[in-house]
């Protein structure tokens, strides 16, 4: 089976095998679950930050979003457009959080990339 997708900035339709999209989506879900489980097992106060609206964001939230973005945008199907909840302001402001997010992504998403 194939699906027609449109790349951002391109009006030309391109056939992409649907199994490639499904495989990438499943890889993203597996990595996201692994990151969430890893952080849940040893969540510490240093792995949370507050968003501008004072709601919490964890290293897991940020790492899952980063990993999913990498897998879906850089995989075989490439360029899958995304809408995301988190921004990188917390990571940019906190070097320890940035290191933790990077370590989580490298540990869990590395094999998928």
NORRAUR-V229284 format. One record per pair of residues at least 6 apart in sequence whose C-alpha atoms are under 8 Angstrom apart, sorted by sequence separation. I is the first residue (numbers start at 1). J is the second residue. D is the distance in Angstrom with one decimal. If there is no record, write none. Layout:
BEGIN
I J D
I J D
END
This chain:
BEGIN
6 12 6.7
7 13 7.7
50 56 4.6
51 57 6.6
72 78 6.5
73 79 4.4
91 97 5.9
92 98 6.9
6 13 5.3
49 56 5.7
50 57 5.9
72 79 7.0
73 80 5.2
90 97 7.8
91 98 4.8
5 13 5.9
6 14 6.6
48 56 6.4
49 57 5.3
72 80 5.7
73 81 7.2
4 13 6.1
5 14 5.8
48 57 5.6
49 58 6.2
4 14 5.7
5 15 6.8
48 58 4.2
91 101 8.0
4 15 5.0
5 16 7.1
47 58 5.4
48 59 6.2
3 15 5.9
4 16 6.5
47 59 5.1
2 15 6.2
3 16 5.7
47 60 7.9
69 82 7.4
2 16 5.6
3 17 6.5
2 17 4.5
3 18 5.8
1 17 6.3
2 18 5.0
1 18 6.0
1 19 7.7
65 84 7.3
39 59 7.5
39 60 6.0
65 86 7.5
36 60 5.5
62 86 6.8
35 60 6.2
36 61 7.8
61 86 7.8
62 88 8.0
35 63 7.2
36 64 7.3
35 64 6.4
32 64 4.9
31 64 7.5
32 65 7.9
32 67 7.1
31 67 7.2
32 68 6.9
31 68 7.6
59 97 6.6
63 101 4.9
67 105 5.7
71 109 7.7
75 113 6.9
28 67 7.1
29 68 7.6
51 90 7.4
62 101 6.5
63 102 7.1
66 105 7.1
74 113 7.6
28 68 5.0
50 90 7.8
49 90 6.8
59 100 6.7
60 101 7.3
63 104 6.2
64 105 7.5
71 112 7.0
59 101 5.6
63 105 5.7
67 109 5.9
71 113 6.3
28 71 6.0
70 113 7.6
27 71 7.5
28 72 7.1
60 104 7.9
24 71 6.6
25 72 7.0
24 72 6.2
46 96 8.0
47 97 6.4
24 75 6.8
46 97 7.3
24 76 7.8
24 77 7.7
47 100 7.7
20 76 6.8
21 77 6.1
20 77 6.1
16 77 7.1
35 104 6.5
35 105 7.7
8 79 7.9
7 79 6.9
7 80 7.8
8 81 7.5
35 108 6.5
34 108 6.8
31 108 5.8
31 109 5.9
31 112 8.0
27 112 6.8
END
